Amino acid sequence: MHLGTNDMWGGWIPTDNKITALTKLVGQMRASNPAMKIIVAQIIPMGANACATCPADVVAFNNRIPAWAAGLSTAQSPITVVDQWTGFNTATDTGDGVHPNNAGFQKMADRWYPAVVQALGGGSPPPVTTPPATTPPVTTPPVTTPPVTTPPPAGGTCTATYRVVSQWTGGFQGEVTVRNTGTTARSAWTASFTFGAGQQITQAWNATVTQTGAAVTARNLSWNGNLPAGGTTSFGFLANWTSGNPAPPVTCAVT
């Protein structure tokens, strides 16, 4: 189930009503099959160019999904939450800020697949990451910044790529992807960079992020430290800027 996008338009349907509609649908599904295995998405983001109120409304809706699913899930009819929000970029993964293009569909399929495999009897469900609780208003169109990738030092086993997902006057959303370039799995990672124009992080997800002056360090959480050979993971953040927003080089380490 990837439901709720159409209810975001105009901002006139309260979040409680959207959650109530999901609850009703689950009840109808279980009435047909009490052992129904249900997979529910934290839905993909919507661009402010398509609907000014939609980005924040999507975040509010997605924040409710994990607790809602946990409250309705049963041993007979489990509900698995799939995070479709994190890492999805409306500028590159949709054609209009709402509807996915081929790149967006591929990202969604990659997120659905592990949960479907688990529901059919194999593997473990993917971890659920709640998107940030607040999204600042977008006052200017997103600015695309080319990714800055720093190669590993001699003997290193990882690379880290920094990108600006979207930018507005005084703020932006950033993302860093860490890749294990070694031939063996690793159980922990860190990424570090130094801002060059006074940027200040205000919120982060999918990592423990600390900032001292301009220096930023991110460390894995308990559920996303394991990286197989060639595997990747990403963390995101919101930050403020005042005098420019150049992308810094990023270093990383895996252990």
N, C-alpha and C positions, 0 to 999 in steps of 0.2 A: 504494500500500500504506500503510494506516494501521493498523499491527499492533503489539500489545504491551499494549494497555489491560487486557485480561482477565487477562494474566499478572501484573499488579501486585497483585491482590487478596491480602491476607494477608501479603505480603512474604516468601513462602517459596520463590519461584523466583529463583535467582541471575541477575544481569544477564548473565553469560556464557552461561547457558542460553538466554536470550531472543535474544541475538545469534546463537548457533549455530542457532536455529530459523529466523531470517531467512536465514542463509547457505544452509541446506538448501533453503528455498523458492526462493531465487534459482537454485540449481542445478537444481531441478525445472523451473522456468520456462524456463531456457536449454536444457534437454534437449528441450523441446517446440519451442522457437524460439531458435536461437543468436543471432539478431539482435534479441532482445527488448529494447525500451527500457523501463527500469524507473524508476518514481517512488516514492520512499520518504519517509514523513513522520517528522519529529521530532514526536511525538504531542502532542495537546492535554493540558493539565494535568488533574489529578484533585484534587478537594477533600478536605481532611482530614475533613470531615463525613461523607464516604462511606467513607473508608478512611484510618486514621491514618498508615500507612506509605507510602501511595501517592504523595503529593506529592514526597517525596525520591527515591523509586524511579523516578518518571517522569524527574526531572532526571538521575539517573545513567544511565538508559537513553538519553535524548536526547543526552547528552554523548558517547556512544560512536558514534552514528550517522554523523557526518561522516567520521571516519577509517575506519570499517567500509566505507562506500560507496566512498570513494576507493580502498581496497584491492581491491575487487571489480569496480569499473567498468572496462570495456574500450571500445576504439573501436567495436567491433561491437555491444556491448551496454552502453551507458552507464547509469549509475545517477545520477539527479538527486535531491538531498535538498531537501525542502520543509519550511520551518520553520512548523509549525502551532502551536507553543507560545507564541512571543512575541506578546503583545497579546491572548491569549485569556484571558478572565476567567470562572472557574467560577461566580462569584456571579451574573453577568448573562447568560452565554452557555450555561449548562446549566440543566436543570430539577432536577437532583439532585446536582450536583457532578461528574457523570461524563458523562451523555448530553446532547449539544448540543440546544438549542432552536432556533427559527428564526434567531435572531440568530447563534448559534454556527455553524449550517450555512452561513449567508451568509459569515461570516468564513473558514470552511474553504474554501468554493468560491472565494472571492477569492484565497486562497493557492494553491490547486491550478491555477487557470486559466493563469497564465503558464507554468508548467512543462509543462502539457499542450500548450499552443500551441507551445512550443519543441520538444517531443518529436515533434510532428507536422510540424515543418519550418519554423517561423517564430519569429523573435525569439531572445532569449538567456535562459538559465535564471536564475531569481532567485537572489540571494546567500543563502548559508546563515549563519544566526546561531545560535551555540551558546548555550543558556540557561545561567544561572548554575550553578556547580558544586555549590553547597550551598543548601539551603532550611531555614531555622530551623523548629523545631517550632511548630505552631499550638496554642495553649492556650486561646484564646477564639474564638468565631465571628467571621468577617470583619466588619469595620465599614465600611459604605459611606459615603464622603465625597463630597458633591456636587462635580463638576468645577469648578475655578476657571479661567476663561478671561479672559485679559487682552487687550483690544483693542490693535491696533498703534498706535504714536504717529503723529502727523500725517505723512503721506507714507510710512508704513511699509508693508511688503509681506508681513508674516507675522503669525500669531497663534500662541500656545502655550497648551496646555491641560494642567493638572496634575490627576492623580487618584490616589487611594489604591486600589490593586487589592485588597489584603487587609491586615489588621492583626491583631497578636497582642500579648500582654503583652511590652513592651519592644522590639518591632520591627514593621516593616511593609514591604510592597512598593509602590513608587510607579512611575508612568509619566507621561511628558510627550510630548504629540503636537504637532509643529510643522507648521503649514500655510502654504504659499506662497499668499498672497491676491492676489498681483500678476498681471499679464497676460503675463509672460514667465517662462521657465524660469530657475532659479537653480542655482548649482553648489556652494554652501556655506551652512551655517547654524550659528547658535549659539543657545543658550537659557540664560537666567540667572534665578536666584531666590535668595531669602534666607530660610532657615528662621527661624521665630519662637519656637521652644521648645527649642532645643539639639539638634535631630535631627542625627545623624551618618551619612553614607553609608558603607557597608561594602563594597559591590560594585555594579558597573554594567555594562550591556551595550548594544550598538548605538550607543554614543557614547563619546568621551573625556571623562570627568567629573572635575573637580577641585573640591575644597572647601577654602576658606580661612576658618576660623572658621565663621560661619553662611552665608557666601556660596558659592553653587554655580554653576559654569559648565560647560556641556556643549557639545561641538563634534562635528560629524559625523565619521564614519569615512570611509575612502577610497571605500567602495562605496555609501554612502547620502547623499552630499552633494547629488546632483542632485535637484531638486524641480521638476517641471513646474508650469505655472500651475494653481493649485487643488490641487496634490499635497500629500500628507502623509507624514510619517515619524514613528516613535516610538522612544524609548529608555526603558529601565527601570532600576531600581535597588532594592537592599535597604538599609535604614537602621535605626538604633536610635533609640528615643525614651524619655524618662524622665518628663517632666512635661506631657504632652499632645502632640498631633500635628496642629496646625492646618495647613490647606493654604495654601501661600504663593502670591501672584501671580507669574506668570512673564512675563518679557519675552523677545523673540527678535529676531534679525536675519538676513537672508539677503543673499548677494552673488552 
